[in-house]
Amino acid sequence: MKKYLFLILALSILFIGCEKEGVYNPNKKIKRIYEESLSGSSPKRLSQEWTWEKKQLKKIDYYWDNQISYTENFSYDNKNRLIRIEDYSYGDRYEIKYDKDGVSKIEYYDDNVLEGFYEFKYEKSKVVKITITEYDDEDYYKKTTKPESFISMILPIKEVKDRIRSKNTKGNYVYYFEFEYDGNNLSKMKEIDGSWIDEYTYENYDKKSNPFYSNVYSISEGFSKNNVGKVINRWDSNITTREYEYTYDGKFPTEVTMKYTGSGGSTSVYRTYYEYE
């Protein structure tokens, strides 16, 4: 399980212009996503291909070496709300539940066994806290897990499994994400795990509309109305930064370049390309 939270949060969901909770009603629909490392030998490659039926996203094919590695399928209720994400290859699924505020709970199942759940707290229509509970399942964490999931655009699940496995935790495991805002933009996010606090601050927003913005589905940058220019991550005595540049075609980005600077001063540059229907 890769610890690549900075990339996962940056991708988020590209569903735009939706005010009704749980309803996918995008003004522009992604067709393909490509990724490229500008710091190494990794060339531009196809990462995802999205299939739509009218305004509903029905599946995402994930690619590796230009071949489909696995597919996630999406199900909706009669209110057009996403209620299930399922991958038959890996045998896992996510069940999404709602209340009057929006997404209230997400349950994660592996081989039909409930492995954990994620609970949302709102204040004034904004998510202010996510509580994550993971059940102890030693056999599950020994399994090979898939490298990427659509749900990671909603929750930092990759980080969850990585940390549990490294800590070899026994029994249920609970930790939190807390969020603060400056107007309609996220200003701070904290991950609280016992005495461990991982803090992110968000700066240098532009005036353009953030295409990832959604008060229901996305996390981190997706909680902001405008586009963030810099994210600073602090834990213990370590500091890392992510700096973003955007290339637009009208309101929608066709390229997002992210420069990551590690606590030791080393840098890496990544670029994500978007194609639309």
C-alpha positions in Angstrom: 0.0 0.0 0.0 1.7 3.2 -1.1 1.9 6.2 1.1 1.0 8.8 -1.5 -1.6 10.8 0.3 -0.4 14.1 -1.3 -1.3 12.7 -4.8 -4.5 11.0 -3.8 -5.9 14.2 -2.2 -4.8 16.3 -5.2 -6.8 14.1 -7.6 -10.2 14.2 -5.7 -13.5 14.1 -7.6 -14.2 16.1 -10.8 -17.9 16.4 -10.3 -19.0 20.0 -10.7 -22.0 22.2 -10.1 -23.9 19.9 -7.8 -25.9 21.3 -4.9 -28.1 18.4 -4.1 -26.5 15.9 -1.7 -25.3 12.7 -3.2 -26.3 13.5 -6.8 -23.6 13.3 -9.5 -24.5 15.9 -12.0 -21.3 17.1 -13.6 -21.1 20.0 -16.1 -18.1 18.3 -17.7 -17.3 14.6 -17.6 -13.8 13.1 -17.4 -13.0 10.6 -20.2 -9.4 9.7 -19.4 -6.7 10.6 -16.8 -3.0 10.3 -17.6 -0.1 10.6 -15.1 3.5 11.5 -15.6 6.6 11.9 -13.3 8.7 14.8 -14.5 11.5 14.0 -12.1 12.3 10.5 -13.1 12.0 8.0 -16.0 8.3 7.5 -15.8 6.7 8.7 -19.1 3.2 9.9 -19.5 0.8 6.9 -19.2 -2.9 6.2 -19.2 -4.1 5.8 -15.6 -7.9 5.7 -15.7 -10.7 5.5 -18.3 -14.2 6.6 -17.1 -17.5 5.2 -18.7 -20.7 7.3 -18.4 -24.4 6.6 -19.1 -25.9 10.1 -19.5 -24.8 11.9 -16.3 -24.0 8.8 -14.2 -20.5 7.4 -13.9 -20.9 3.7 -14.3 -17.4 2.3 -14.1 -13.7 3.2 -14.0 -11.1 1.0 -15.7 -7.6 1.3 -14.1 -4.6 0.7 -16.3 -1.1 -0.5 -15.8 1.4 -0.8 -18.8 -1.5 0.2 -21.1 -3.6 -2.7 -20.1 -6.7 -2.8 -17.8 -5.6 -4.0 -14.4 -9.0 -3.9 -12.7 -12.4 -2.2 -12.9 -14.6 -0.5 -10.3 -18.4 -0.4 -10.9 -20.9 2.2 -9.5 -24.5 1.8 -8.3 -27.0 4.4 -7.5 -30.4 4.7 -5.6 -33.6 6.1 -7.0 -32.5 9.5 -5.9 -29.5 9.3 -8.2 -27.1 9.0 -5.2 -24.0 6.9 -5.3 -24.5 4.0 -2.9 -22.0 1.4 -3.9 -18.5 1.1 -5.4 -17.6 -2.5 -6.2 -14.6 -4.3 -7.6 -15.2 -7.9 -8.6 -11.5 -8.6 -9.2 -10.3 -7.8 -5.7 -13.6 -8.7 -4.1 -14.1 -5.4 -2.2 -16.8 -2.8 -2.0 -17.9 0.4 -0.3 -21.4 1.1 0.8 -22.3 4.8 1.1 -25.1 6.0 3.4 -26.7 9.4 3.7 -28.6 11.7 6.1 -29.9 15.2 5.7 -26.4 16.7 5.6 -25.0 14.5 2.9 -22.7 11.4 3.2 -23.0 10.2 6.8 -21.2 6.9 6.7 -19.1 4.7 4.4 -18.7 1.0 5.1 -15.8 -1.0 3.6 -16.2 -4.7 2.9 -13.6 -7.2 1.8 -15.0 -10.6 0.7 -18.3 -9.6 2.2 -16.7 -9.0 5.6 -17.1 -5.6 7.2 -13.5 -4.3 7.7 -14.2 -0.7 8.9 -16.4 2.4 8.5 -16.0 6.2 8.2 -18.4 8.6 9.9 -18.9 12.3 8.9 -19.7 15.3 11.1 -21.0 18.5 9.6 -21.3 22.1 10.7 -23.1 24.6 8.4 -23.0 22.2 5.5 -19.2 21.7 5.8 -17.5 18.5 6.9 -15.6 19.3 10.1 -14.7 15.8 11.2 -14.3 12.3 9.9 -14.0 9.4 12.4 -12.4 6.3 11.0 -12.8 2.9 12.6 -10.9 -0.1 11.3 -11.6 -3.6 12.6 -8.8 -5.9 13.5 -8.3 -8.5 10.8 -4.8 -9.8 10.6 -5.5 -12.0 7.6 -6.9 -9.1 5.7 -3.8 -6.9 6.1 -1.6 -9.7 4.9 -3.4 -9.6 1.5 -2.2 -7.8 -1.5 -4.4 -4.7 -1.9 -5.0 -2.9 -5.1 -2.9 0.2 -5.8 -5.7 2.7 -6.3 -9.4 3.1 -5.8 -12.1 5.7 -6.6 -12.9 5.8 -2.8 -9.4 7.2 -2.2 -10.7 10.4 -3.9 -13.2 10.5 -1.0 -11.2 9.2 2.0 -7.5 8.7 2.7 -7.9 4.9 2.9 -4.5 4.0 1.6 -3.0 5.9 4.5 -5.2 4.0 6.9 -4.2 0.5 5.9 -0.5 1.5 5.6 -0.4 2.7 9.2 -2.4 -0.1 10.7 -0.2 -2.7 9.1 3.0 -0.9 10.2 1.8 -0.6 13.8 0.5 -4.2 13.9 -2.4 -2.9 16.0 -4.5 -5.4 17.9 -8.2 -4.8 18.3 -10.3 -2.0 16.7 -8.4 1.1 15.6 -9.9 4.6 15.6 -8.5 7.9 14.5 -9.8 11.2 13.2 -9.5 13.9 10.5 -10.6 17.4 11.5 -11.1 20.4 9.2 -11.0 24.2 9.5 -12.1 26.7 6.9 -11.5 30.3 5.8 -14.7 31.3 4.1 -15.3 28.7 1.4 -11.8 27.4 1.4 -10.1 24.8 3.6 -7.4 26.4 5.7 -6.3 23.5 7.9 -6.6 19.7 8.2 -5.5 17.6 11.2 -5.1 13.9 11.4 -5.3 12.8 15.0 -4.1 9.4 16.0 -3.7 9.2 19.8 -0.8 11.6 20.5 0.2 11.7 16.9 -1.0 14.8 15.0 -0.4 15.3 11.3 -1.2 18.8 10.2 -1.8 20.3 6.8 -2.2 24.0 6.0 -3.6 25.4 2.7 -2.4 28.7 1.2 -2.2 30.9 -1.9 -5.7 30.2 -3.3 -6.4 31.6 -6.7 -9.7 33.2 -7.7 -10.8 30.5 -10.2 -13.4 27.9 -9.4 -12.0 24.6 -8.1 -13.2 21.8 -10.4 -12.8 19.4 -7.5 -15.1 21.3 -5.2 -17.9 19.4 -3.6 -19.3 19.8 -0.1 -20.4 16.1 -0.2 -17.8 13.8 -1.8 -14.3 15.0 -1.9 -11.7 15.6 0.8 -8.9 18.1 1.4 -8.4 20.3 -1.7 -11.9 19.2 -2.8 -13.4 21.0 0.3 -12.3 24.4 -1.2 -14.2 26.6 -3.6 -11.0 27.9 -5.2 -7.7 26.3 -6.3 -5.0 25.9 -3.7 -1.5 27.0 -4.6 0.5 25.5 -1.7 0.0 22.8 1.0 2.3 22.5 4.0 2.4 19.3 5.9 3.9 19.2 9.5 4.5 16.3 11.8 7.0 16.1 14.6 9.9 18.1 13.3 9.2 17.3 9.6 7.9 19.7 7.0 6.9 18.9 3.4 5.3 21.1 0.8 3.2 20.7 -2.3 3.0 23.5 -4.8 0.4 23.5 -7.6 0.2 25.0 -11.1 -2.9 24.7 -13.3 -3.5 24.8 -17.0 -7.1 25.5 -18.0 -9.3 25.1 -21.0 -12.0 27.5 -20.0 -13.1 26.6 -16.4 -11.7 23.1 -16.4 -8.1 22.0 -15.9 -6.4 20.0 -18.6 -3.1 19.8 -16.6 -2.2 19.9 -13.0 1.5 20.1 -12.1 2.5 19.4 -8.5 6.0 20.0 -7.0 6.6 18.0 -3.9 9.5 19.1 -1.5 10.4 16.6 1.2 11.6 17.4 4.7 15.2 16.9 3.6 14.9 19.3 0.7 14.6 16.8 -2.1 12.0 17.6 -4.8 9.8 15.6 -7.2 7.4 16.9 -9.9 4.3 15.2 -11.1 1.8 16.1 -13.7 -1.8 14.9 -14.2 -3.6 15.3 -17.5 -7.4 15.3 -18.0 -9.4 14.5 -21.1 -13.1 15.2 -21.2 -16.1 13.9 -23.2 
